[in-house]
Amino acid sequence: MKRTCFGIVPVAMVCGLLASFLAARAQVETLVPVPVPGAKPLTAQHIKVHSAALEGNLEGDPADRDVIVFLPATYQQQPTRHYPVLYALHGYFIGAEQWTHEIHVPQTIEGAFAQGSREMIVVLPDSKTVYNGSMYSSSATTGDYERFISHDLVQYIDAHYRTLPDRQSRGLVGHSMGGYGAARIGMKHADVFGALYLMSPCCLSPMTAGGPGPADQATERAIAGEKKAEAATSPAQLAAQSPGFAAAQYATAAAWSPNPKKPPLYFDLLTKDGVVQSNIAAKYAANAPLAFVDQYIDALKQYSAIALDVGDQDGLREDTGKLHQVLDNYGVQNSFTIYPGTHTSAIAQRFQNYVVPFFSQHLCFATHCTTASAGDIK
């Protein structure tokens, strides 16, 4: 229940999911920690992981996903040693490769190890879709990214690397959309992961229509988005006409309101003629962690540790604080840090100096952990 806060600033009110994404786009350049003297270089492996959970998705995104695996310096030197694994989820609009630049890995992982964190394998899966983001959700349209992360990817890494195949030796962290993914997957799959870290998680509350900007223009923006979708002949065409964060409304619709009987896009938008459709709004709300967290309290209590952090100038600060408060209300042990910064300005520093040390402290590094384990992923 630890809470830390550095300074108090007014919190900007953010209108819906798209505002979170657009706010992230305008942030200052990420601050990079100074390289730590004597840090030993990691080995980076770029691999492909096939996911049965993503096969046949109606969007046509590939089921073979790019994954970047960072191996500690001792991995080759100590061929009988097995390691915990940290799975790190990227945000909207970027993939695994750009995620490496945002958190400046392997430098920040190397720095954390050089400063005393215990060595672990770090895995960065790519979950970018035709609309720039999967929301780490389960959908016939996008595919089941929730299962890709929690089952297919974990199973592959355990089968191909010297891991400790135990939930207590697996950590899950994510930033922004990845923070949402870590919250969603973490709540539903406490049998797979043992420690959880949410960095500026987006999309915790049910979103509203229209996205950011003046409220009196929300209907106009929603109708414009509908017309563009109605005119599209394929997901690829709609994505090409909606560059960058403009595709976020389609990413959320594909993830949270799929419709396999509605080609060629196979989703229902939140609005019709600019008016929110209550049945679709209910589907969106069902995918909001602040709406379903109460159902997973027992699962969250199984984690050895849970951490949340957010910048004091981040529009996601308020909802992150709400999730922390819910956990506190139920007696779920967690730490909550508000640090000086925007949505992305400090994430590389946080990754080196807080995220990796957190998992170094709370993951199990022993061949046999002391408490009950889910064992191998079935």
N, C-alpha and C positions, 0 to 999 in steps of 0.2 A: 504493500500500500504506500510505498515511498513516493513522494512527489517532490520534484525540484523545479524551481522557476527562477530565471535570471532576468529581472526587470519586468515591468508591467507596461504594455502598450494596448491601445484600443484594438479590438478585433474587428476586422472588416467583415461585413455580412456577405456571405457568398451565396449566390443564387444557383443552386443545383449543381449537378455533376460537371457540366461543361465549364462553369466558372472555375472549378478546381483545376481543370486541365489548362485553361487559358492562363490562369495565374501562374502555373508552373512554367509556362512558355516565356514569361516575361522576367524571370528571375535573373539576378546577377550571376556572374560566372562563379562556378564552384571553387571554393578555396581548397588548395591542395596542400596536405601536410608536407613538411620538409622531409626528404628521405632520411631514414634512420641509419646512422653509420653502422656498418657491419651486418646489415640485413642480408640474409641469404636468399638468392633468387629462387623463385618458384618455377615449376614447369607448367606451361599452359598447353592443354590439348583441346583442339577443336574437333568435335565429333558430331555424328548424326544419331539421333535416337528415334526409332520408329515407335509410334504410339498407336496401339489398337483402339484406344479411346477416341482418337481423332479421325479414324478411318471413315470415309463416306460422308464427311460433313458437307452440308448443302452449300456452303460458301465456296468450296473448292480449295480451301487452304491445305497445304501439304501436311501429311501425317508423319513425315520424316522431319524432325525438328533439330535445328542447330543448338548445340549445347557446348559451353566452354567449361572445362574442368581444370582447376588449379591444384596441382599436387605439391606438397611440402618438399623442401630440399632433401629431407631424409627419406623420402618415399623410395628412391632408387638405392639409397645407401643401406637401408635396413629392410631387406626383402621379406622378412617374416612379420613385420610390424603392421598392425591394422589401425585405422583412423576413424574418428567421428566425421560426419559430413554435415556441412552447412549449405542449405539450398537458399539462394538469393534471387528474389523475383524483381524484375524490372518494371518500370512504370509505363504509362500510355505513351504512344507515339514513337517509342524507341524499342529496339530489340536487345539481345544479349550483348552484341558487340558495342553498341553505343553505351549501354549500361556500364561496361568496363571503363569507359572514359569518364562517366559521371562520378563513379566511386573510386576511380583511379587505381584499379587493380591491374596487375598484381602488387603494385608498390605499397598500397595501404595494408594489404594482407601481410606482406613481407615485413612492413614496419611494425605491425601488431605482434608478429612472432618475435621480432628482434627485441621488442619491449617487454617480453615475458609471457605473452599469450601462448598457450599450448597449441601444437600444430594440429591442423585438421585439413580435410579436403573441402574445397569450396566449389560449388557447382552453380553455374548461371545458365538456366534454360531460356530459350527464346520462345515467347508466346505472343509475338506480334502477328496480327491477322491482316486481311485485306483492308479492314477499316482501322488499322493501327493498334488494336488492342483486343484481347480475348476476354478481359475482365475475370480471367481465371475461373470461369463459370462453366456450367454444364448445359449444353444446348445442342439440339439437333442441327442447328444452323452453323454454329462455329465449331462444333465438336465438344467433347467433354474435357476441357482443360483442367478442371478440378481433379479428375482421375489421372490425367497425364502427369500432373505434378505428384500427386499423392501415391500413385501406384506404378504406372509404366516407367517413369523416370527413376524413381527410387529402386525399383526392381532391377533396372538396367545397371545403375551405378553399383548396386550391391553385387551384381553378377560379374562385373568387369573390372572392379577395383577392390583393393584390400580395405574394405570398410569394416566397421563394427555394426553388423546388421541388427540393430536394436533401436527401438524408438527413443530411448534415453540418450543415444549417441547421434541423433539426427536433430538438427536445428533448422528453423524456417524463419527467414527474414524477408521483408519486401518494403519498397518505397513507393508512395503514391498509389497508383493502381496495383503495384506489387504489394503495398501495405494492405490494401483491400484484400488481395488474394491471400496474403498470409493470415489475415483475420478470418476470412471465410473458410479456407482450407484448414487452418489451425483449429477452429471450433469443431469442424466436422470430422477431423482425422487426428484426434489426439492419440489414437492407437498407433500412429505412424511416426509422429514427431514428439520430441521431449521438451523443447524449449522454444520460445516464440518471441520475436521482436518485430514491432510494427513501427516503421519510419513514416511519419506524415501520411497515414492511410487516408485515401480518398473514399468517397462514395459510401460513407457509413450510414448516412440518413437517406430516406427515399428522396429521389430527385424530383424537381419540379419542371414544368414545361418552359421552353423558350431559351434556356441557358442564361448566360450573363448579359448584363446591360439593363437599360431602363425597363421597368416592368410594363410600361404602356406599349413597348415594342415586342413583347413576348409573343403575342398572337401572330404578328407579322413574321417574326423569325420562324415560328413553328410552321406556318403555312408555306413559307419558302422552302423549308426542309422537306415538307410533304410533297410539294410539286416536283422537286428534284428527284425524290425517290420514285414517284409515279412515272417519271419520264425515263428512268434508267432501264436498260435492257439486260444488265448483269451487275453483280457485285463489283467487278473490276471497273466497269464504266462509272458507276456511282462513286467509287473510291477515287478515281482519277479526276472527277469533277468536284471532289470535296477534299482538297489537299490539307495536310496537317491535322489540326485539331477540329476542323470543320466536320470531320467524319465521326466525331465522338458520339453524336446522337444515333448514328447508324450502328456503331460498335455496341452501344448499350442495348439497342433494340434487338440486334442479332443475338446477344448473350442472354437477355432477360425476357424477351417476348418473341421467341421463335415461332414460326408458323410454317410447318412443312407443306401445307396446302396452298401456299401463296407465292408461287414463282413470279419473277426470277430472283427476288431478294430473300424470300423466306423469313420475313419478320413483320411484326406489326409495330408501327410507331406509337409513341405515347399519346399523340394528339391526332385528331381528325378535324379538318377545317379550323385548326388552331385551338380546339377545345380538348382538354384532357379526357381520355377515355377511361372511365373508372375501372373497367376490367383489366386494362393494361397497367394502369397505375398500381393496381393490387399486385400484379406480377413483379413490378419494379420494387415495390415495398417488400415483397417476400424475399428479395435478394439483398436487402439492406441490413448489414450486421447489427445496427442499433435496433432493428425490428425483430431479429431472430436470436439475438445473443442470449436471452433468458432461457431458451430451449437447450443451451449447451453449457450451462454453468458447471454441471458435474464433470463434463469433459475438460473444461478449462482448469478445473481444480487438479487435474492429473499432471499438469505441466510442472516441471521443476522450477521454472521461472518464466515470467512474462514481462516484457518491457515495451513501453510506448514512448516515442519522443516526437516533437514537432517544433518548428521555429516560432518565435514570438511574433514574426511578421507574416506568418503563413495563414491563409484563409481557412485552412483545415484545422486550426488550433482548437476551435470551439467543439467540433464533433469528436476530435481525439480526446479532449477532456471529458466529454460525455461518456465515451466508452470506458475510460478510466474510472469514472464515478460509478458506472454500473458494476464494474468488477469489484470496486470497493464495497458497494452496497451488499453484494453477495459474499463478501469475505474472500474473494479470489486474490491471492497475493500477486501484486504487480507493482512495477515502478513506472512513474510518469515524469518525463523531463520536458520542460519548455526551455529551449536554448536560444541564444541570440542568433537570429538568422531568418531567411526566407524559406521558400519551399525546397530549394535545391542548394542554397549557398554553402551549407556546412556538411553535406552528406558524405563527402569523402573523409573529412575529419572525423565525423561520427562513426563511419565504418571502421576506421583504423583504431580510434581511441576508445570507442564504446561498444560497437556491435561485436567485433571479433573477441575482445576481452570478455564480454558478457557470455558468449557461448563457450569460451575457454573455461569460465568459472562454472557453468551450469550443465554442460554436456558430460556424459559419462565417457571416460577415456580407458576404461578397463575392459578386458575381454568378457568378463561376467559382471554385470551391474548388480547392485544390491537389492533393487526393488523389482517388482514384476515387469515383464517385458512382453510386448506383442510378438516378438520374434520376427521371423521372416514375413515379408508381405505376400499375401496369398492372392 
